[in-house]
Amino acid sequence: MIFNSLAFAVFFPIVTLFYFVLPFRFRWIWLLSASVFFYMFFKPIYILILGITIVIDYYAGIYIEKAQGKKNKKLLLACSLVANIGVLVFFKYFNFLNANITSLGDLLGFKNNLPYLTILLPVGLSFHTFQAMSYTIEVYRGHQPAEKQFGYYSLYVMYYPQLVAGPIERPQNVLHQFHQKHHFDTNRFMSGLKVMLWGLFKKVVVADTLAAIVNDYYYNVYTTHTNSALTIFFFSIQIYCDFSGYTDIAIGASRIMGIELMKNFKYPYFSHTITEFWHRWHISLSTWFRDYLYIPLGGNKTKFHYIRNILIVFLVSGIWHGASWTFVVWGLIHGLLSIAERLLGVSKSKSVLMGVSTFIIVSLTWVFFRADNFHVAAQMFHNLTYRYFSDVKHHSGQILLVLLFLGIEYFTYKKGKELIFYLLNRKVVRYAAYLMVIEAILFVFNQTTSQQFIYFQF
């Protein structure tokens, strides 16, 4: 089930209503059942995969806590991590690894007889795998007591708002909230609803509008005779509005029920450096890599450790996003740029020029993220050499929409507020803004085909 669908428009109010109507002792059952239904709406069979890993990690957490001696705890943690990573590698990377083994075999003169498998990647597998691993790691470190109730642990992994595209939560933030009784609160309801509304606007009005243009250009990249700069710019806005729109809806829906999820974006396109960009973009993933990979590898205790560990983190981050060498290159570029900023002493720059340069660089690197292969990416960069922007006038409406959106984002960013709605002091103006946003969502929703969220594929 996707958030920008009629199914969710029915699902959400029913789930939320019964959450508050039911006695507290039954709420976790209701939420878990709703989350299972939400996930099975995509492809029912994959609930079995999620169920197996939930059972493994639930018992791993209990036995890690009970185990005597660090060696035994490490062994149990390793079993849990291998199980989770094994599932992820099989479903997401088997054919990718097999293809590379075949290519290597052709080069070295041996034949790879492993067959290619027709397997569909379970929705959001990378997200709930990382969330599950954070639980067993935190139990091992002694930062989180093992959850004794299987249902509550299952809900931690399955919780529908952030199940398939994050934010990737930590047990310290979420698990205890499931045990707390939340009463309906009007202010919290309105706050959550506003965040959901703005998230839907970003997804439906901005991201889906731009998606049609971006997809058409990438599909016709070899035959088009227009400059690709506008498409590259549009995709930067599309992926931000698509992904941050999803997390806004997730955060808002959860907030209404009294469960606060972590903030996943902090106006990343107003960053002045690549380093700052990664402090503002997909925060739940970047902090996951920091806490569970970068720091355990030694962090930045020496210059060598810093360079090595940054490269490892960004290479892993690249492959986490997709089973393709284009994602690896995308991660490598960001890693090299982060290292260059640190070594050149510009990692804390706040100049306007650096801000504009950072946005342009990030936008150009998105080409590797979006392109199906290196040939398409190369053609996109080749098309930058065309002199005429014949598509600018044709897409003037979309350009104005993007500029308006960026203006609103910048205004709220400078004011330090969560949403533009909170800056409209007069009630009549504020409610007029709500109606305009709702009308825009409904109009575009009826005019375009609903697009699945980009990060569902990860």
GUTOR-16184 format. One line per field, with one value per residue (C-alpha): x, y, z; residue in three letters; residue number from 1. Coordinates in Angstrom, 1 decimal. Example, Ala and Ser with C-alpha at 12.3 -4.5 7.8 and 13.67 -1.06 7.14 Angstrom:
2
c1 <- c(12.3:13.7)
c2 <- c(-4.5:-1.1)
c3 <- c(7.8:7.1)
residu <- c(ala:ser)
num <- c(1:2)
This chain:
458
c1 <- c(0.0:1.4:0.6:-0.6:-3.4:-7.2:-6.5:-4.4:-7.0:-9.4:-6.8:-5.3:-8.4:-9.8:-6.5:-6.1:-9.7:-9.6:-6.2:-7.8:-11.1:-9.6:-8.5:-4.8:-3.9:-5.2:-3.6:-0.4:-2.3:-4.3:-1.3:0.6:-2.3:-2.7:1.0:0.9:-2.0:-0.2:2.9:0.9:-0.9:2.3:2.9:1.6:4.3:7.1:5.6:7.1:10.6:10.0:8.5:11.5:14.0:11.7:11.8:15.6:16.3:13.7:15.4:18.9:18.2:17.0:19.9:22.5:21.2:21.4:24.7:27.7:30.9:31.7:32.7:29.2:27.5:29.5:28.7:25.0:25.2:27.1:24.4:21.7:23.7:24.6:20.9:19.8:22.6:22.2:18.5:19.4:22.2:20.2:17.1:18.9:22.3:22.3:21.9:24.2:27.0:26.3:26.6:29.9:31.2:30.2:32.0:35.1:34.9:34.8:37.9:39.8:38.6:36.3:32.5:30.0:27.2:25.1:21.7:20.1:17.0:13.7:13.2:11.4:13.0:10.7:9.6:11.7:14.0:17.0:15.1:13.7:16.8:18.9:16.3:16.4:20.2:20.2:18.1:20.5:23.5:22.1:21.1:24.7:26.1:23.9:22.1:18.7:17.1:15.9:12.2:10.5:7.2:7.3:4.4:6.0:9.3:7.4:5.7:9.1:10.1:6.7:5.3:3.5:4.3:8.1:8.1:9.1:11.0:12.1:13.1:15.3:14.6:16.5:15.0:15.8:13.5:10.6:10.1:9.3:6.7:4.7:4.4:3.0:-0.7:-1.4:-4.6:-6.1:-4.7:-6.2:-3.0:-1.0:-3.6:-3.5:0.3:0.5:-2.1:-0.3:3.0:1.1:-0.5:2.8:4.3:1.5:2.0:5.7:5.0:1.9:2.2:5.9:7.6:5.0:4.7:8.4:8.6:6.8:9.3:12.3:11.2:10.5:13.9:15.8:13.8:14.6:18.1:19.7:17.2:16.5:18.1:17.6:20.0:19.8:20.4:16.8:16.1:19.0:17.7:14.2:15.3:17.2:13.9:11.9:13.9:14.0:10.2:9.5:11.6:11.1:7.4:7.2:8.9:6.7:3.6:5.1:6.1:2.7:0.7:2.7:2.6:-1.2:-1.1:1.4:4.5:7.3:9.7:13.1:13.5:15.0:15.7:16.8:16.7:19.6:19.7:20.6:23.9:27.1:29.3:28.9:29.7:26.9:24.6:25.0:24.2:20.9:19.9:18.5:19.7:18.5:20.8:23.8:23.8:23.3:26.5:28.2:27.3:27.5:30.2:32.3:33.0:33.6:36.1:38.1:36.3:38.8:41.4:44.1:44.0:44.5:41.5:39.4:40.1:39.7:36.6:34.8:35.5:34.2:31.1:30.2:30.9:28.7:26.1:26.2:25.7:23.0:20.9:21.0:22.6:24.5:27.9:26.3:25.3:28.8:30.3:27.7:28.8:32.5:32.2:30.5:33.1:36.0:34.3:33.8:37.5:38.6:36.6:38.1:41.7:41.3:39.6:36.3:34.1:32.7:32.3:29.2:29.6:26.8:29.2:29.9:26.1:25.4:28.3:27.2:23.7:25.1:27.5:24.9:22.5:25.2:26.0:22.2:22.7:24.5:21.8:19.0:20.6:20.1:23.7:26.9:25.9:22.8:24.7:27.4:24.7:23.1:26.4:27.0:23.6:24.8:26.9:23.8:23.6:19.9:17.4:14.3:12.5:12.7:9.7:7.8:8.2:7.8:4.9:7.0:9.9:7.7:6.3:9.8:10.9:7.9:8.5:12.2:11.2:8.8:11.5:14.1:11.7:10.8:14.5:15.5:12.7:13.6:10.0:8.9:6.3:5.3:1.8:3.2:4.4:0.9:-0.2:-3.7:-6.1:-8.0:-4.7:-3.6:-6.8:-6.8:-3.3:-4.6:-7.4:-5.0:-2.6:-5.5:-6.9:-3.5:-3.1:-6.5:-6.1:-2.7:-3.8:-6.7:-4.5:-1.4:-0.7:0.3:4.0:5.4:7.9:11.5:13.0:10.6:13.1:15.7)
c2 <- c(0.0:3.4:6.6:8.4:6.0:5.7:2.5:4.4:7.2:4.5:2.5:5.4:6.9:3.4:2.3:5.6:5.6:2.1:2.7:5.3:3.5:0.1:-0.5:0.0:-3.7:-4.5:-1.6:-3.3:-6.2:-3.8:-1.9:-5.1:-6.5:-3.3:-3.2:-6.8:-6.0:-2.8:-4.9:-7.8:-5.3:-5.2:-9.0:-11.3:-14.0:-11.7:-11.5:-14.9:-13.6:-10.7:-13.1:-15.4:-12.6:-11.2:-14.6:-14.9:-11.4:-11.6:-14.7:-13.4:-10.3:-12.4:-14.8:-12.0:-10.3:-13.6:-14.8:-15.0:-13.6:-11.3:-14.1:-15.8:-12.5:-11.8:-15.2:-14.7:-11.2:-12.5:-15.2:-12.5:-10.2:-13.0:-14.0:-10.5:-9.7:-13.1:-12.5:-9.0:-10.3:-13.2:-11.2:-7.9:-8.9:-12.5:-11.8:-8.8:-10.9:-13.8:-11.5:-10.2:-13.7:-14.6:-11.6:-12.4:-16.0:-14.9:-12.8:-15.5:-18.5:-20.3:-20.9:-19.9:-22.4:-20.6:-19.9:-16.5:-16.4:-14.8:-13.2:-10.0:-7.7:-7.5:-3.9:-1.9:-4.9:-2.7:-0.5:-3.0:-5.2:-2.2:-1.4:-5.0:-5.1:-1.9:-3.7:-6.6:-4.4:-2.1:-5.0:-6.4:-3.0:-2.9:0.3:-1.4:-4.2:-7.1:-6.9:-9.8:-9.6:-11.0:-8.9:-5.6:-6.6:-7.6:-4.2:-2.5:-4.0:-4.0:-0.6:0.5:4.2:3.7:0.0:0.3:3.5:4.7:6.6:3.7:3.8:2.8:0.7:3.3:5.8:3.7:0.5:2.2:4.4:1.3:0.4:3.9:4.7:7.7:9.6:11.5:15.0:17.7:19.7:16.6:15.5:18.9:18.9:15.4:16.2:19.3:17.3:14.6:17.2:18.9:15.5:14.6:18.0:17.3:13.8:14.2:17.8:18.2:14.8:13.1:16.1:16.1:12.3:12.2:14.6:12.9:9.4:10.5:12.1:9.1:6.7:8.8:9.9:8.6:10.2:13.5:16.7:18.9:19.9:17.5:20.2:20.8:17.1:16.7:19.7:18.3:14.9:16.5:18.1:15.0:12.6:15.0:15.6:12.0:10.7:13.5:13.5:9.9:10.4:13.5:11.3:8.6:11.1:12.8:9.6:8.3:11.6:11.5:8.3:9.8:8.0:10.3:9.2:10.7:13.6:12.3:15.5:19.0:21.1:19.3:21.4:24.4:22.7:24.5:21.4:17.7:16.9:19.1:17.6:14.2:15.6:16.8:14.1:10.7:11.3:7.9:6.1:8.4:8.1:4.3:4.1:6.4:4.5:0.9:1.1:4.3:4.5:0.7:0.9:3.5:6.7:9.6:8.8:9.2:10.7:7.2:5.9:8.8:8.4:4.6:4.6:7.3:5.5:2.2:3.9:5.6:2.5:0.5:3.2:3.2:-0.6:-0.4:1.8:-0.6:-3.7:-1.8:-0.4:3.0:3.2:2.2:5.0:7.4:6.5:6.7:10.2:11.4:9.8:11.3:14.7:14.5:13.6:16.4:18.9:17.8:17.8:21.2:22.7:23.7:21.2:24.0:26.6:28.8:30.9:31.3:30.1:26.9:26.4:26.7:24.6:21.9:21.8:21.5:18.7:16.8:17.2:15.9:12.9:12.0:11.0:7.9:7.2:7.6:6.1:2.4:1.9:3.8:4.2:6.2:8.2:9.0:10.1:12.4:14.1:14.3:15.9:18.7:19.9:20.9:24.6:25.2:24.8:24.3:22.5:25.4:27.3:24.0:23.2:26.8:25.7:23.0:25.4:27.9:25.1:24.1:27.7:28.3:25.1:26.0:29.5:28.1:25.6:28.4:30.7:28.0:27.0:30.6:31.0:27.7:26.4:22.9:23.9:27.0:26.7:27.7:31.0:32.1:33.9:34.9:32.0:32.9:32.9:29.7:27.9:29.3:27.8:24.4:24.5:25.5:22.7:20.1:21.4:21.2:17.6:16.5:18.2:16.6:13.3:13.2:14.3:12.0:8.4:7.7:7.0:4.5:6.1:5.9:4.5:1.5:-0.3:-0.2)
c3 <- c(0.0:-0.9:1.0:-2.2:-2.9:-2.2:-0.3:2.2:2.4:3.8:5.8:7.7:9.4:10.3:11.9:13.7:15.0:16.4:17.9:20.2:20.7:21.7:25.2:25.7:26.2:22.7:20.8:20.0:18.5:16.4:15.2:14.4:12.5:10.5:9.7:8.5:6.3:5.0:4.1:2.5:0.3:-1.8:-2.1:0.6:0.3:1.5:4.9:5.5:4.9:7.3:9.9:9.8:10.5:13.2:15.0:14.7:16.0:18.8:20.3:19.4:21.6:24.5:24.4:23.9:27.0:29.0:27.6:29.9:28.5:25.6:23.3:23.6:23.1:20.0:18.5:19.0:17.5:14.6:14.0:14.0:11.6:9.2:9.0:8.3:5.8:4.2:3.4:2.1:-0.1:-1.5:-2.5:-3.5:-4.7:-5.9:-9.6:-9.4:-7.8:-10.2:-13.2:-12.0:-11.4:-14.9:-16.3:-14.3:-15.4:-19.1:-18.5:-16.6:-18.7:-16.4:-16.7:-14.1:-13.9:-11.3:-12.8:-12.6:-10.3:-11.0:-7.6:-6.8:-4.2:-1.1:-0.6:1.9:2.6:3.2:5.6:8.0:7.8:9.1:11.7:12.9:13.0:15.1:17.7:18.2:18.1:20.8:23.0:22.6:23.6:26.7:25.5:25.1:27.2:25.1:24.4:26.2:24.4:20.9:19.8:20.7:19.1:15.9:16.0:16.3:12.9:11.3:12.4:9.2:8.9:8.5:7.5:3.8:3.5:6.9:8.8:10.0:13.7:16.8:19.6:22.2:20.4:19.4:21.5:24.8:23.0:22.0:25.7:26.6:26.6:24.3:24.6:21.6:21.6:19.3:19.0:18.2:15.7:13.9:13.9:12.5:9.9:8.7:8.3:6.3:4.1:3.3:2.6:0.2:-1.5:-2.0:-3.3:-5.5:-6.7:-7.0:-7.3:-9.4:-11.7:-12.3:-12.6:-15.9:-17.4:-15.9:-16.9:-20.5:-20.9:-19.4:-21.6:-24.7:-23.7:-27.0:-29.3:-27.7:-28.9:-25.9:-23.1:-20.1:-17.5:-16.8:-16.4:-14.0:-12.0:-12.0:-10.7:-7.8:-6.7:-7.5:-5.4:-2.5:-2.6:-3.2:-0.3:2.2:1.3:2.3:5.7:6.3:5.9:8.1:10.8:10.7:10.8:13.7:15.6:15.5:17.5:19.9:18.6:17.5:14.7:14.1:11.6:8.4:6.5:7.4:4.2:2.6:-0.6:1.5:2.6:1.8:1.5:0.7:4.4:5.5:2.9:4.5:7.9:6.5:3.9:5.0:8.5:9.9:7.3:7.6:11.4:11.2:9.1:11.5:14.7:13.4:10.7:10.8:14.5:15.0:12.2:14.1:13.1:12.4:15.1:12.4:8.9:7.5:9.5:8.4:4.7:4.7:6.8:4.8:1.6:3.1:4.5:1.2:-0.9:1.3:1.2:-2.5:-2.8:-0.1:-2.4:-5.3:-6.9:-9.7:-10.2:-10.9:-7.2:-6.2:-8.3:-6.9:-3.3:-4.2:-5.6:-2.5:-0.4:-2.3:-2.2:1.6:2.0:-0.3:1.7:5.0:3.7:2.0:5.1:3.4:5.2:7.4:4.7:4.8:1.6:-1.0:-3.7:-1.9:-1.3:-5.0:-6.0:-3.6:-5.0:-8.6:-7.6:-5.8:-8.8:-11.2:-9.0:-9.0:-12.7:-11.6:-9.1:-11.6:-14.7:-15.4:-16.5:-17.3:-21.0:-20.0:-17.5:-20.1:-22.6:-20.0:-19.5:-23.2:-23.6:-21.4:-24.3:-26.4:-26.6:-26.7:-23.9:-26.1:-23.3:-20.8:-22.4:-22.8:-19.0:-17.7:-15.5:-13.8:-13.4:-11.6:-9.4:-8.4:-7.8:-5.6:-3.7:-3.1:-2.1:0.6:1.7:2.1:3.9:6.5:6.7:7.6:10.1:11.7:11.6:10.7:8.1:6.2:7.8:11.2:9.7:8.7:11.8:10.7:10.9:7.7:5.7:7.3:6.4:2.9:2.5:3.7:1.1:-1.7:-0.8:-0.7:-4.0:-5.6:-4.4:-5.6:-9.0:-9.7:-8.3:-10.8:-13.7:-13.3:-12.6:-9.0:-8.8:-6.3:-3.9:-5.3:-2.2:-2.1:-4.4:-1.7)
residu <- c(met:ile:phe:asn:ser:leu:ala:phe:ala:val:phe:phe:pro:ile:val:thr:leu:phe:tyr:phe:val:leu:pro:phe:arg:phe:arg:trp:ile:trp:leu:leu:ser:ala:ser:val:phe:phe:tyr:met:phe:phe:lys:pro:ile:tyr:ile:leu:ile:leu:gly:ile:thr:ile:val:ile:asp:tyr:tyr:ala:gly:ile:tyr:ile:glu:lys:ala:gln:gly:lys:lys:asn:lys:lys:leu:leu:leu:ala:cys:ser:leu:val:ala:asn:ile:gly:val:leu:val:phe:phe:lys:tyr:phe:asn:phe:leu:asn:ala:asn:ile:thr:ser:leu:gly:asp:leu:leu:gly:phe:lys:asn:asn:leu:pro:tyr:leu:thr:ile:leu:leu:pro:val:gly:leu:ser:phe:his:thr:phe:gln:ala:met:ser:tyr:thr:ile:glu:val:tyr:arg:gly:his:gln:pro:ala:glu:lys:gln:phe:gly:tyr:tyr:ser:leu:tyr:val:met:tyr:tyr:pro:gln:leu:val:ala:gly:pro:ile:glu:arg:pro:gln:asn:val:leu:his:gln:phe:his:gln:lys:his:his:phe:asp:thr:asn:arg:phe:met:ser:gly:leu:lys:val:met:leu:trp:gly:leu:phe:lys:lys:val:val:val:ala:asp:thr:leu:ala:ala:ile:val:asn:asp:tyr:tyr:tyr:asn:val:tyr:thr:thr:his:thr:asn:ser:ala:leu:thr:ile:phe:phe:phe:ser:ile:gln:ile:tyr:cys:asp:phe:ser:gly:tyr:thr:asp:ile:ala:ile:gly:ala:ser:arg:ile:met:gly:ile:glu:leu:met:lys:asn:phe:lys:tyr:pro:tyr:phe:ser:his:thr:ile:thr:glu:phe:trp:his:arg:trp:his:ile:ser:leu:ser:thr:trp:phe:arg:asp:tyr:leu:tyr:ile:pro:leu:gly:gly:asn:lys:thr:lys:phe:his:tyr:ile:arg:asn:ile:leu:ile:val:phe:leu:val:ser:gly:ile:trp:his:gly:ala:ser:trp:thr:phe:val:val:trp:gly:leu:ile:his:gly:leu:leu:ser:ile:ala:glu:arg:leu:leu:gly:val:ser:lys:ser:lys:ser:val:leu:met:gly:val:ser:thr:phe:ile:ile:val:ser:leu:thr:trp:val:phe:phe:arg:ala:asp:asn:phe:his:val:ala:ala:gln:met:phe:his:asn:leu:thr:tyr:arg:tyr:phe:ser:asp:val:lys:his:his:ser:gly:gln:ile:leu:leu:val:leu:leu:phe:leu:gly:ile:glu:tyr:phe:thr:tyr:lys:lys:gly:lys:glu:leu:ile:phe:tyr:leu:leu:asn:arg:lys:val:val:arg:tyr:ala:ala:tyr:leu:met:val:ile:glu:ala:ile:leu:phe:val:phe:asn:gln:thr:thr:ser:gln:gln:phe:ile:tyr:phe:gln:phe)
num <- c(1:2:3:4:5:6:7:8:9:10:11:12:13:14:15:16:17:18:19:20:21:22:23:24:25:26:27:28:29:30:31:32:33:34:35:36:37:38:39:40:41:42:43:44:45:46:47:48:49:50:51:52:53:54:55:56:57:58:59:60:61:62:63:64:65:66:67:68:69:70:71:72:73:74:75:76:77:78:79:80:81:82:83:84:85:86:87:88:89:90:91:92:93:94:95:96:97:98:99:100:101:102:103:104:105:106:107:108:109:110:111:112:113:114:115:116:117:118:119:120:121:122:123:124:125:126:127:128:129:130:131:132:133:134:135:136:137:138:139:140:141:142:143:144:145:146:147:148:149:150:151:152:153:154:155:156:157:158:159:160:161:162:163:164:165:166:167:168:169:170:171:172:173:174:175:176:177:178:179:180:181:182:183:184:185:186:187:188:189:190:191:192:193:194:195:196:197:198:199:200:201:202:203:204:205:206:207:208:209:210:211:212:213:214:215:216:217:218:219:220:221:222:223:224:225:226:227:228:229:230:231:232:233:234:235:236:237:238:239:240:241:242:243:244:245:246:247:248:249:250:251:252:253:254:255:256:257:258:259:260:261:262:263:264:265:266:267:268:269:270:271:272:273:274:275:276:277:278:279:280:281:282:283:284:285:286:287:288:289:290:291:292:293:294:295:296:297:298:299:300:301:302:303:304:305:306:307:308:309:310:311:312:313:314:315:316:317:318:319:320:321:322:323:324:325:326:327:328:329:330:331:332:333:334:335:336:337:338:339:340:341:342:343:344:345:346:347:348:349:350:351:352:353:354:355:356:357:358:359:360:361:362:363:364:365:366:367:368:369:370:371:372:373:374:375:376:377:378:379:380:381:382:383:384:385:386:387:388:389:390:391:392:393:394:395:396:397:398:399:400:401:402:403:404:405:406:407:408:409:410:411:412:413:414:415:416:417:418:419:420:421:422:423:424:425:426:427:428:429:430:431:432:433:434:435:436:437:438:439:440:441:442:443:444:445:446:447:448:449:450:451:452:453:454:455:456:457:458)
